[in-house]
Amino acid sequence: MQSNEKSLRIGSFVSGIVLLFILYGFIKLLISQDPGVVLFRQYIALLRMPIIAGLIFFLFPIISKSSNLFQNLFVMRGTRQLLSVLFFSTVTAFMITSSFEFIVENAPYRFGIESISQINLESLSILKKIIDLVISLVLLLPKWLRSNSEIILLAPTWLITIWLSAREPDFRDRKYQLNYIFAVLVGLVLSLLLGILLNTEINIKYLTDLDTIGAKPGYTSEFLLLIISGFIVYVVVFFLFNPQNLRNRFNPKNNDNTNNLLLNKASALFYVLLLIWLFTGVFSLATFLVDKWHLPVVLIVILFSGAMYLIWYVDNFFRLDTVEPDRVLDRIDDFTKIINNRLKIQDKWIQQDEQKNKRTLVVIATSGGGIQASGWTAQVLCGLQEELGVSFTQSIGLISSISGGSVGTMFFLDRFNDTHHCPTPTTNGQLGQFENQTLNTIFNNATTDWLDAIGWGLAYPDMIRGFFGISLGKYSDRGYALEWDWQRDLTQPQATLASWREKVLAGKIPIPVFNATLVEDGRRFLISPTKLIDGTLEDLIHSQNSNPNPQDPKALDFHTLYRGYDLDVTTAARLSATFPYVSPVARNDSKDGLTHNYHVADGGFFDNAGLFTAIEWLDTHLDSLDVERVLLIQINAIPGEKLKAKQKGGLGWWMQSIGPLKTLYSIRDSTQIARNSREIELIKDKWLSNLANRRTVDFRTCYIGFPEGYNPPLSWRLTGKQIGDLKEAWSHITQKESFRELKQLWRESGKDRHGRKNWNFPETFT
């Protein structure tokens, strides 16, 4: 232990000394008046845009390789995605080097400074030695590589993309291997042809006539040609890969569309490269034109964007639709009636033996965690139906979901059959091929790559809105691009809360509650087809103002906040799953009669487990429900963090700087876990004991968490291996003693090891 502490101190000391030397060299570089050093500073300033772009382009793949958040960007699905990314990375590399060469060659003529060859850093001995060392290392490279710096720039993207894509399970197929190799070879040939074209003297009349832009025609033509080509590609891609158009091109009820869709979707990395390509060219040209007057381009762009936001009142909105006057909800729903309708399917079974068979309610709480949570929620819910029988799904009365769990819940409920009140079983109630196909479809839909649609939304509607304040549509952004992508896989893509409400009231589907967070005051926002809070918004405000001991509402629900309006189910799931910066924090469209314009954020900010709402609902309504047994299941998509054997503290200066922020981030999960654990204990104690003449309820709980030993991603994209991990993890769960006890509880007679009676449900109630 002392040896480790000593090593840490030595490392800290050495790092501090190195930092001082860097600081010393930087100060000398800034204050030196030597002509060679001044010229060096001038060229660094002029070349800042291609230098920054080059560093991002080169380092981003290297950093992303070990990041759970960005690594999956470099995994391609299909050879078309692979080919497009490889070629676009080549074009982007040429854009960066062309911008560099254009500025270097034309700077002496535009700014009246010496050629870059006149730079002399003899007066900066330390810095010159470092530069000489770098030059010596570069000279070790082959001559053809030194003269083609694009190869060095694009190497990380090519190598990491090829390597990570080759690790996909599809690569085991011989035909896929041949197509994969063919795509790499075609990408290589196209890159070589592009290099030959751009290294040939290009003199385009209408480009080289622009004397005010550059005095070197070849470099100017090449540079402007790449910018113009980038804009042409940008426009073509907008129409070619628009998710709204693709949504209408395929039948969502066709289970075999997945492979076809992948061929018609550009990867998210494709859009990243396209933006780097455009930004490098445009900003390099802009700085070259205005640096003569020392205008700060980036600051001007930021201020211009802010001005456009103010002038055009730009924001991200979600659409609200009006409902008929007779469907406006002012009072809380009769959950006794709703649950009776949902569970009446158990009545025939109960009548067979009223002493043993009791009406049973299942409540599900499913956590957030991006597409990992979506896939794990779908896998667990479908797996429970397979393992416990259709009767389990038919007994679910409420699902409280958060973030990615809301997306998995949406796909699960979308496939419910109106007759059987669950994802379609066969007519004889046995698990058959048709039902297995339905459950597999739910899982596939919940794990489909959605990051590509977000990439399109970010590159087009959001970027155009951000820079120019111009909207491509009030309901067009990366959030709606995500919804359009989901709708292709839904059997009812236009479903709304109102249409689902009819099914909930009839007992055909459980009550879904999509949990979100209101940004302006931090309250929970409960989005559900049912009305969960009694009274109108005006009633709540009046009660606060008139009551001497007012109780602040802990949450607001959709029908209270947006009285008389309806919402798409995909929008409800998306608002609950507003993963930070992946999808926008949006607010309601301005409508007559609405006094509160809240922005809605991810539900995980308040409770990432979905458990708080489930327990609150049970605590409020269980006493009035005609049920004698309750099973509360918590689905958690991210493995919990255990107490470590060792904890290396951060350095003092670093911790004093970011310590408070790190503490806020660290306690988010720990406080929620501690609170939820205590809430479960309290509600179990309340209903298992006969307190205040309250009837007892056989209250059971089960925790189904994603097991340790895997490396779940934090993005909205899963690789083939990670999809396989979800299935493998579920198989691991079914072998655990806790799950065997759950299966025994649901399907077997007798008693468990604690002496409690099992419930002995049939395979199905229909």
C-alpha positions in Angstrom: 0.0 0.0 0.0 2.8 2.4 0.9 4.6 1.4 -2.3 1.5 2.3 -4.4 1.2 5.6 -2.6 4.9 6.4 -3.2 4.5 5.6 -6.9 1.5 7.8 -7.2 3.4 10.7 -5.6 6.3 10.2 -7.9 4.0 10.1 -10.9 2.2 13.2 -9.7 5.6 15.0 -9.2 6.8 14.2 -12.7 3.5 15.2 -14.3 3.7 18.6 -12.5 7.3 19.2 -13.7 6.3 18.3 -17.3 3.3 20.7 -17.1 5.7 23.5 -15.9 8.0 22.9 -18.8 5.0 23.0 -21.2 3.8 26.2 -19.6 7.3 27.7 -19.8 7.5 26.9 -23.5 4.1 28.2 -24.2 4.8 31.6 -22.5 8.1 32.0 -24.4 6.2 31.2 -27.6 3.7 33.9 -26.9 6.1 36.7 -25.8 8.9 36.1 -28.2 9.4 38.9 -30.8 11.8 36.9 -33.0 10.6 37.2 -36.6 10.7 33.4 -37.1 8.6 32.8 -34.0 6.2 35.6 -34.9 5.7 34.0 -38.3 5.1 30.6 -36.6 2.4 32.1 -34.4 0.8 33.7 -37.5 0.6 30.4 -39.4 -0.7 28.6 -36.3 -3.5 31.2 -36.0 -4.3 31.1 -39.8 -4.3 27.3 -39.8 -6.4 26.8 -36.6 -9.4 25.4 -38.4 -7.7 22.6 -40.4 -5.5 21.8 -37.3 -8.5 21.5 -35.0 -10.4 19.4 -37.6 -7.3 17.2 -38.1 -6.9 16.6 -34.4 -10.6 15.7 -34.0 -10.6 13.5 -37.1 -7.4 11.7 -36.0 -8.0 11.3 -32.3 -11.8 10.7 -32.1 -11.6 7.1 -33.4 -8.7 6.3 -31.0 -10.6 7.7 -28.0 -13.9 6.1 -29.0 -12.4 2.7 -29.3 -12.3 2.4 -25.5 -15.5 4.4 -24.8 -18.9 2.7 -24.2 -20.6 5.9 -25.4 -18.9 6.2 -28.9 -17.4 2.8 -29.8 -20.5 1.5 -31.5 -20.4 4.4 -34.0 -17.6 2.5 -35.7 -19.4 -0.7 -36.1 -21.0 -0.9 -39.6 -24.1 -3.0 -40.4 -23.9 -4.1 -44.0 -21.2 -3.6 -46.6 -22.9 -0.5 -48.0 -22.5 1.3 -44.7 -18.9 0.1 -44.5 -18.0 1.3 -48.1 -19.7 4.7 -47.6 -17.8 5.3 -44.3 -14.4 4.3 -45.7 -14.8 6.5 -48.8 -16.2 9.5 -46.8 -13.3 9.3 -44.3 -10.9 9.5 -47.3 -12.8 12.6 -48.7 -12.8 14.2 -45.2 -9.0 13.6 -44.9 -8.5 15.3 -48.3 -10.7 18.2 -47.2 -8.5 18.8 -44.1 -5.2 18.6 -46.0 -6.5 20.6 -48.9 -7.7 23.4 -46.5 -4.2 23.3 -44.9 -2.4 23.6 -48.2 -4.8 26.2 -49.6 -4.1 28.5 -46.6 -0.4 27.9 -46.5 0.1 28.5 -50.2 -2.1 31.6 -50.4 -1.4 33.3 -47.0 1.7 35.2 -48.2 -0.3 36.8 -51.0 -3.4 37.7 -48.9 -1.8 38.7 -45.6 1.6 39.9 -46.8 3.6 37.6 -44.7 6.6 35.4 -45.4 6.3 31.9 -46.7 6.0 29.1 -44.2 9.4 27.9 -45.1 10.9 31.0 -43.4 9.8 29.9 -40.0 12.8 29.7 -37.6 12.5 28.6 -34.0 16.2 28.8 -33.0 15.3 31.3 -30.3 13.0 28.7 -28.6 15.6 26.0 -27.9 13.3 23.6 -26.0 10.4 23.9 -28.5 12.8 23.6 -31.4 14.2 20.4 -30.0 10.7 18.9 -29.6 9.8 19.9 -33.2 13.1 18.4 -34.5 12.3 15.2 -32.6 8.9 15.1 -34.3 10.4 15.8 -37.7 13.0 13.0 -37.1 10.2 10.5 -36.3 8.2 11.6 -39.4 11.4 11.0 -41.6 11.4 7.4 -40.4 8.1 6.9 -42.3 8.2 5.8 -46.0 8.5 8.7 -48.5 5.1 7.9 -50.1 3.4 8.1 -46.7 5.1 11.4 -45.8 4.0 13.0 -49.0 0.4 11.8 -48.5 -0.5 13.0 -45.0 -4.2 12.1 -45.8 -3.2 8.4 -45.1 -2.0 9.2 -41.6 -5.2 11.2 -40.9 -7.6 8.6 -42.1 -5.8 5.5 -40.8 -7.5 5.4 -37.3 -11.0 5.6 -38.9 -10.2 3.0 -41.5 -8.5 0.6 -39.1 -10.9 0.8 -36.2 -14.0 0.7 -38.4 -12.7 -2.4 -40.3 -11.6 -4.1 -37.1 -14.7 -3.5 -35.0 -17.0 -4.3 -37.9 -15.2 -7.6 -38.5 -15.9 -8.6 -35.0 -19.6 -8.8 -35.6 -21.3 -12.2 -35.6 -22.3 -11.8 -39.2 -18.6 -12.0 -40.2 -18.6 -15.7 -39.4 -20.7 -16.2 -42.6 -18.5 -16.9 -45.6 -20.6 -14.9 -48.0 -20.6 -11.9 -45.7 -16.8 -12.2 -45.4 -16.4 -12.0 -49.2 -18.8 -9.0 -49.4 -16.9 -7.4 -46.6 -13.5 -7.8 -48.3 -15.0 -6.6 -51.5 -16.3 -3.4 -49.8 -12.9 -2.7 -48.3 -11.2 -3.2 -51.7 -13.7 -1.0 -53.5 -13.3 1.7 -50.8 -9.5 1.5 -51.3 -9.8 1.8 -55.1 -12.2 4.7 -54.9 -9.8 6.4 -52.4 -6.8 5.9 -54.7 -8.8 7.3 -57.7 -9.8 10.4 -55.6 -6.2 10.9 -54.5 -5.0 10.7 -58.2 -7.7 13.2 -59.2 -6.9 15.7 -56.5 -3.1 15.4 -56.9 -3.5 16.2 -60.6 -3.3 19.9 -61.5 -6.9 21.1 -61.4 -7.7 24.4 -63.1 -11.4 25.0 -63.3 -12.1 28.3 -65.0 -15.0 29.5 -62.8 -13.1 28.6 -59.7 -9.6 29.9 -60.6 -11.0 33.2 -61.8 -11.7 34.1 -58.2 -8.5 36.0 -57.7 -9.6 37.5 -54.5 -9.8 34.1 -52.9 -6.4 32.6 -53.8 -3.4 33.2 -56.0 -2.5 29.6 -56.5 -5.1 28.2 -59.0 -4.4 24.5 -58.4 -4.8 24.7 -54.7 -7.8 27.0 -54.9 -9.6 24.8 -57.4 -9.0 21.7 -55.4 -10.1 23.3 -52.2 -13.3 24.9 -53.6 -14.2 21.8 -55.6 -14.2 19.7 -52.3 -16.4 22.3 -50.6 -18.9 22.4 -53.5 -18.9 18.6 -53.7 -19.6 18.4 -50.0 -22.7 20.6 -50.4 -24.0 18.6 -53.3 -23.6 15.4 -51.3 -25.2 17.1 -48.3 -28.3 17.9 -50.3 -28.5 14.4 -52.0 -28.2 12.6 -48.6 -31.0 14.7 -47.2 -33.5 13.3 -49.6 -31.9 9.8 -49.9 -31.9 8.9 -46.2 -34.7 11.1 -44.8 -36.2 8.8 -42.0 -39.7 10.2 -42.7 -39.5 9.1 -46.3 -38.0 5.7 -45.4 -40.8 5.2 -42.8 -43.4 5.2 -45.6 -41.3 3.0 -47.9 -41.7 -0.2 -45.9 -44.5 -2.1 -44.4 -44.0 -2.1 -40.6 -46.0 -5.3 -40.3 -43.5 -7.2 -42.4 -41.1 -8.9 -40.1 -38.5 -9.4 -42.8 -37.8 -5.7 -43.4 -34.8 -5.4 -41.1 -32.1 -6.3 -43.5 -33.6 -4.2 -46.3 -33.8 -1.2 -44.0 -30.2 -1.5 -43.0 -29.2 -1.2 -46.7 -31.2 2.0 -46.9 -29.8 3.7 -43.8 -26.6 5.7 -43.7 -24.6 5.1 -40.5 -24.3 7.7 -37.8 -20.6 7.9 -38.4 -21.4 8.8 -42.0 -23.1 12.0 -40.8 -20.2 12.8 -38.5 -17.8 12.6 -41.3 -20.0 14.6 -43.6 -20.2 17.4 -41.0 -16.5 17.4 -40.4 -16.0 17.6 -44.2 -18.3 20.6 -44.5 -17.3 22.4 -41.4 -13.6 22.1 -42.2 -14.0 23.6 -45.7 -16.5 26.3 -44.7 -14.7 27.5 -41.6 -11.3 27.3 -43.2 -12.5 29.5 -46.0 -14.3 31.9 -43.7 -11.2 32.4 -41.5 -9.0 32.8 -44.5 -11.3 35.6 -45.8 -11.9 37.5 -42.6 -8.7 37.0 -40.7 -7.3 40.0 -42.5 -9.6 42.1 -40.3 -9.0 40.0 -37.2 -12.7 39.0 -36.9 -13.4 36.1 -34.6 -15.3 33.7 -36.8 -16.5 31.3 -34.2 -17.8 34.0 -31.9 -19.6 35.6 -34.8 -21.3 32.3 -35.7 -22.3 31.7 -32.1 -23.8 35.2 -31.8 -25.5 35.0 -35.1 -27.0 31.6 -34.1 -28.3 33.1 -30.8 -29.7 36.1 -32.7 -31.6 33.8 -35.1 -33.0 31.8 -32.2 -34.3 35.0 -30.6 -35.7 36.5 -33.9 -37.5 33.4 -35.0 -38.3 32.1 -31.5 -36.6 28.8 -32.3 -37.2 25.8 -30.0 -37.8 22.1 -30.2 -41.5 21.2 -29.9 -43.6 18.1 -29.6 -47.0 18.0 -31.2 -50.3 18.0 -29.2 -53.5 17.1 -30.9 -57.0 18.1 -29.6 -59.5 15.5 -28.4 -63.2 15.6 -28.5 -64.9 17.5 -25.7 -66.5 14.4 -24.2 -63.0 12.8 -23.9 -61.5 15.6 -21.8 -60.3 14.2 -18.4 -60.8 16.2 -15.2 -61.1 13.5 -12.6 -58.7 10.7 -11.7 -59.5 7.4 -13.4 -61.4 4.6 -11.7 -58.5 2.2 -11.4 -60.6 -0.3 -9.6 -62.7 -0.7 -12.7 -59.7 -0.6 -15.0 -57.9 -3.4 -13.1 -61.1 -5.4 -12.8 -61.4 -5.3 -16.6 -57.8 -6.3 -17.0 -57.9 -9.2 -14.5 -61.3 -10.5 -15.2 -59.6 -12.9 -17.6 -58.6 -14.8 -14.4 -62.2 -15.3 -13.2 -62.9 -18.7 -14.8 -59.6 -20.0 -13.3 -60.5 -18.6 -9.8 -63.9 -20.2 -9.9 -62.3 -23.6 -10.3 -61.0 -23.4 -6.7 -61.8 -20.2 -4.9 -59.8 -21.4 -1.8 -56.5 -21.7 -3.7 -56.9 -19.4 -6.7 -56.8 -15.7 -6.0 -56.9 -12.7 -8.2 -53.4 -11.6 -8.8 -51.9 -8.3 -10.0 -48.5 -8.0 -11.6 -46.8 -4.6 -11.6 -43.6 -4.0 -13.6 -41.0 -1.2 -13.0 -38.4 -1.1 -15.8 -35.3 1.1 -15.7 -33.5 3.4 -18.1 -30.2 3.0 -19.8 -30.4 3.8 -23.5 -31.0 1.1 -26.1 -29.5 -1.4 -23.6 -32.6 -0.8 -21.4 -34.9 -1.0 -24.4 -33.5 -4.4 -25.3 -33.3 -5.8 -21.8 -36.9 -4.7 -21.1 -38.2 -6.4 -24.2 -36.0 -9.5 -23.5 -37.2 -9.9 -19.9 -40.9 -9.2 -20.6 -40.9 -11.7 -23.6 -38.8 -14.1 -21.7 -41.1 -14.1 -18.7 -44.0 -14.9 -21.0 -42.0 -17.8 -22.4 -40.9 -19.1 -19.1 -44.0 -18.5 -16.9 -46.7 -18.7 -19.5 -49.1 -16.4 -21.2 -51.0 -16.1 -17.9 -48.1 -14.0 -16.5 -48.5 -11.3 -19.2 -52.3 -11.5 -18.9 -51.9 -10.6 -15.2 -49.8 -7.4 -15.8 -51.8 -4.4 -14.7 -49.3 -1.6 -14.8 -45.9 -0.9 -16.3 -43.9 2.0 -15.0 -41.0 2.7 -17.4 -38.1 5.1 -17.7 -36.0 6.2 -20.6 -34.9 3.2 -22.7 -37.2 1.0 -20.7 -40.1 3.1 -22.1 -39.1 2.3 -25.7 -38.9 -1.5 -24.9 -42.4 -1.2 -23.2 -43.8 0.6 -26.3 -42.7 -2.2 -28.6 -43.9 -4.8 -26.2 -47.4 -3.3 -25.9 -47.7 -2.6 -29.6 -47.8 -6.4 -30.3 -50.7 -7.1 -27.9 -53.6 -9.1 -29.2 -57.0 -7.8 -28.4 -58.4 -11.3 -27.8 -55.7 -12.8 -25.7 -54.6 -9.5 -23.9 -50.9 -10.3 -24.6 -48.5 -10.7 -27.5 -50.3 -13.1 -29.8 -50.3 -16.7 -28.6 -51.5 -19.7 -30.6 -55.2 -20.6 -30.3 -54.5 -23.6 -28.0 -52.6 -21.5 -25.5 -49.3 -23.4 -26.0 -46.1 -21.7 -27.0 -45.8 -22.2 -30.7 -44.0 -20.9 -33.7 -46.3 -18.0 -34.3 -45.9 -16.7 -30.8 -42.2 -17.2 -30.7 -42.0 -15.2 -33.9 -44.0 -12.4 -32.3 -41.8 -12.3 -29.2 -38.6 -12.4 -31.4 -40.0 -9.5 -33.4 -40.6 -7.4 -30.3 -37.0 -8.0 -29.2 -35.6 -7.2 -32.7 -37.6 -4.0 -32.8 -36.4 -3.0 -29.4 -32.7 -3.5 -30.3 -32.7 -2.0 -33.8 -30.1 0.6 -34.6 -31.7 4.1 -34.1 -28.5 6.2 -33.9 -28.5 6.5 -37.7 -31.8 8.4 -37.7 -30.5 10.6 -34.9 -27.4 11.3 -37.0 -29.6 12.5 -39.9 -31.7 14.7 -37.6 -28.6 16.2 -36.1 -26.9 16.8 -39.5 -30.0 18.4 -41.1 -33.0 19.9 -39.2 -31.0 20.5 -36.0 -27.9 21.9 -37.7 -29.8 24.2 -40.0 -32.0 25.4 -37.1 -28.9 25.9 -34.9 -27.0 28.0 -37.4 -29.6 29.9 -39.3 -32.8 29.7 -37.2 -34.5 28.1 -40.2 -36.9 25.3 -39.4 -37.4 22.4 -41.8 -40.7 21.9 -40.0 -41.9 22.6 -36.5 -41.9 18.9 -35.8 -38.7 18.0 -37.5 -35.6 17.4 -35.4 -33.5 14.5 -34.3 -36.2 13.6 -31.8 -38.8 13.2 -34.5 -36.3 11.5 -36.7 -36.0 8.9 -34.0 -39.8 8.5 -33.8 -40.0 8.0 -37.6 -37.5 5.3 -37.3 -39.5 3.6 -34.5 -42.8 3.9 -36.5 -41.4 1.6 -39.3 -41.4 -1.3 -36.8 -44.7 -0.6 -35.1 -47.9 -2.4 -36.2 -49.8 0.8 -35.2 -47.4 3.6 -36.0 -50.0 6.3 -35.5 -51.2 5.1 -32.1 -51.9 7.9 -29.5 -52.5 8.0 -25.8 -56.2 8.3 -26.6 -56.3 5.2 -28.8 -54.3 3.2 -26.2 -56.7 4.5 -23.5 -59.6 2.6 -25.1 -57.5 -0.5 -24.9 -56.6 0.2 -21.3 -60.2 0.8 -20.2 -61.2 -2.5 -21.9 -58.5 -4.4 -20.2 -56.7 -5.3 -23.4 -53.3 -3.9 -22.4 -51.8 -2.9 -19.0 -51.6 0.7 -17.9 -48.4 2.1 -19.3 -46.7 5.0 -17.4 -43.9 6.7 -19.3 -41.9 8.6 -16.7 -40.2 11.9 -17.7 -38.9 15.0 -15.9 -40.0 18.6 -16.2 -36.9 20.7 -16.7 -38.1 24.0 -15.3 -39.0 22.7 -11.8 -37.7 19.1 -11.7 -41.1 17.4 -11.1 -41.9 14.0 -12.4 -44.0 14.1 -15.5 -46.2 11.0 -15.8 -47.3 10.3 -19.4 -50.0 7.7 -19.5 -53.3 7.0 -21.3 -55.0 7.2 -17.8 -55.4 10.2 -15.6 -53.2 9.6 -12.5 -53.8 12.9 -10.6 -57.2 14.1 -9.5 -58.4 17.6 -10.6 -57.3 20.1 -13.1 -54.1 22.2 -13.1 -56.2 25.2 -11.9 -57.5 23.1 -9.0 -54.0 22.3 -7.9 -52.8 25.9 -8.1 -56.0 27.1 -6.2 -55.5 24.5 -3.6 -51.9 25.6 -3.0 -52.9 29.3 -2.7 -56.0 28.8 -0.5 -54.9 25.9 1.8 -53.0 27.1 4.9 -51.0 23.9 4.8 -50.6 23.3 1.1 -49.1 20.1 -0.3 -46.9 20.7 -3.3 -47.8 18.2 -6.1 -45.0 15.6 -6.3 -45.7 15.0 -9.9 -47.9 16.2 -12.8 -49.5 13.9 -15.4 -50.1 14.5 -19.0 -53.9 14.9 -18.8 -53.5 17.4 -15.9 -50.9 19.5 -17.6 -52.3 19.3 -21.1 -56.1 19.1 -20.5 -58.0 18.3 -23.7 -55.0 17.2 -25.7 -53.6 14.0 -27.1 -50.0 12.8 -27.8 -48.5 10.2 -30.1 -47.3 7.1 -28.2 -43.9 7.3 -30.0 -43.6 10.9 -28.7 -44.5 9.8 -25.2 -41.8 7.1 -25.2 -39.3 9.6 -26.8 -39.9 12.3 -24.1 -39.4 9.7 -21.4 -36.2 8.6 -23.2 -34.7 12.1 -23.8 -31.1 10.7 -23.4 -28.9 13.8 -22.7 -28.0 15.5 -26.0 -29.0 12.4 -28.1 -32.5 13.6 -28.4 -33.6 17.2 -27.7 -35.2 18.6 -24.6 -38.5 19.6 -26.2 -41.5 21.6 -25.0 -45.2 21.5 -25.9 -46.5 23.4 -28.9 -48.2 26.6 -27.9 -51.9 25.9 -27.8 -55.0 27.9 -26.7 -55.7 27.4 -23.0 -52.2 26.2 -22.0 -50.5 28.2 -19.4 -47.4 26.1 -18.7 -44.8 25.6 -21.4 -42.5 23.0 -19.8 -39.5 21.4 -21.4 -39.5 17.7 -20.9 -36.3 15.7 -20.1 -35.4 12.1 -19.5 -37.2 10.5 -16.6 -34.0 9.0 -15.3 -33.0 12.4 -13.8 -35.6 11.8 -11.0 -35.8 8.0 -10.8 -33.9 5.8 -13.2 -35.6 2.6 -12.0 -39.2 3.5 -12.7 -40.0 2.1 -9.2 -41.0 5.2 -7.5 -44.2 5.7 -9.6 -45.1 2.0 -9.4 -44.9 2.0 -5.6 -46.7 5.3 -5.3 -49.5 3.9 -7.5 -49.8 0.7 -5.5 -49.7 2.6 -2.2 -52.5 4.9 -3.4 -54.8 2.5 -5.1 -54.2 -1.1 -3.8 -56.6 -0.7 -0.9 -59.5 -0.2 -3.4 -58.4 -2.9 -5.9 -60.1 -6.3 -5.9 -56.8 -8.2 -5.7 -55.4 -10.5 -3.1 -51.9 -11.1 -4.4 -49.4 -8.7 -5.9 -46.1 -9.4 -7.7 -43.9 -6.4 -8.1 -41.1 -7.0 -10.6 -38.1 -4.6 -11.0 -36.2 -4.8 -14.3 -32.8 -3.1 -14.2 -30.7 -2.9 -17.4 -27.4 -1.7 -16.0 -25.4 -3.8 -13.5 -25.2 -2.2 -10.0 -21.8 -1.0 -8.9 -20.4 -3.0 -6.0 -18.1 -1.7 -3.3 -14.6 -1.9 -4.6 -11.7 -3.6 -2.8 -9.7 -0.5 -3.4 -10.5 3.1 -4.2 -7.8 5.4 -5.6 -8.6 9.0 -4.8 -8.2 11.7 -7.4 -5.5 14.3 -7.2 -6.3 17.2 -4.9 -6.2 20.0 -7.5 -8.5 18.0 -9.8 -10.9 17.0 -7.1 -11.1 20.5 -5.6 -12.0 21.7 -9.1 -14.7 19.2 -10.1 -15.3 17.4 -6.8 -18.8 19.0 -6.2 -19.9 18.1 -9.8 -18.6 14.6 -9.5 -20.4 14.2 -6.2 -23.7 15.3 -7.7 -23.2 12.7 -10.5 -22.1 9.9 -8.2 -25.0 10.2 -5.7 -27.7 10.1 -8.4 -27.7 6.3 -8.6 -26.8 5.6 -5.0 -29.6 7.8 -3.6 -32.2 6.4 -5.9 -31.2 2.8 -5.1 -31.3 3.5 -1.3 -34.7 5.2 -1.6 -36.2 2.6 -3.8 -35.0 -0.3 -1.5 -36.5 1.4 1.5 -39.8 2.1 -0.4 -40.1 -1.6 -1.3 -39.5 -2.7 2.3 -42.1 -0.2 3.6 -44.9 -1.2 1.2 -44.3 -4.9 1.7 -44.5 -4.4 5.5 -47.6 -2.4 5.1 -49.6 -5.0 3.1 -48.2 -8.1 4.6 -49.4 -7.1 8.0 -52.9 -6.2 9.1 -52.4 -2.6 10.2 -55.3 -0.4 11.1 -57.8 -3.1 10.2 -56.4 -3.1 6.6 -56.8 -6.4 4.8 -53.6 -8.3 4.1 -52.2 -8.9 0.6 -49.8 -11.6 -0.4 -47.1 -9.1 -1.6 -44.1 -10.6 -3.4 -41.2 -8.8 -5.2 -38.6 -9.9 -7.7 -35.5 -8.1 -9.0 -34.3 -9.0 -12.5 -31.1 -7.1 -13.2 -28.7 -7.4 -16.0 -25.9 -9.6 -14.7 -22.3 -8.6 -14.1 -19.5 -9.7 -16.5 -20.8 -7.9 -19.5 -20.0 -4.5 -20.9 -23.3 -2.8 -21.8 -23.1 0.3 -24.0 -24.3 3.8 -23.1 -25.4 4.7 -26.6 -28.4 4.2 -28.8 -26.8 1.5 -30.8 -26.1 -2.2 -30.1 -23.6 -4.3 -31.9 -24.5 -7.9 -32.9 -22.4 -9.2 -30.0 -24.2 -6.9 -27.5 -27.5 -8.1 -28.8 -26.3 -11.6 -28.3 -25.2 -10.7 -24.8 -28.8 -9.7 -23.9 -30.0 -13.1 -24.9 -27.1 -14.8 -23.1 -27.7 -12.7 -20.0 -31.3 -13.7 -19.9 -30.3 -17.4 -20.2 -28.0 -16.8 -17.3 -30.8 -15.2 -15.3 -33.1 -18.2 -15.8 -30.5 -20.5 -14.2 -30.3 -18.4 -11.0 -32.0 -19.6 -7.8 -34.0 -16.5 -7.5 -35.6 -17.0 -10.9 -36.3 -20.7 -10.2 -38.2 -19.5 -7.1 -40.2 -17.1 -9.2 -41.1 -19.8 -11.7 -42.0 -22.1 -8.9 -44.2 -19.4 -7.3 -46.0 -18.8 -10.6 -46.4 -22.3 -12.0 -46.2 -24.9 -9.2 -48.3 -25.9 -6.2 -47.1 -26.5 -2.7 -44.9 -24.1 -0.7 -41.6 -22.4 -1.2 -38.6 -22.7 1.1 -40.0 -20.0 3.4 -43.2 -21.9 3.9 -45.3 -19.5 1.7 -47.9 -21.0 -0.7 -47.1 -21.0 -4.4 -49.7 -19.6 -6.8 -49.9 -22.4 -9.3 -51.1 -20.5 -12.4 -52.0 -22.2 -15.6 -50.2 -21.6 -18.9 -52.9 -19.3 -20.1 -56.3 -18.0 -19.0 -57.8 -18.2 -22.5 
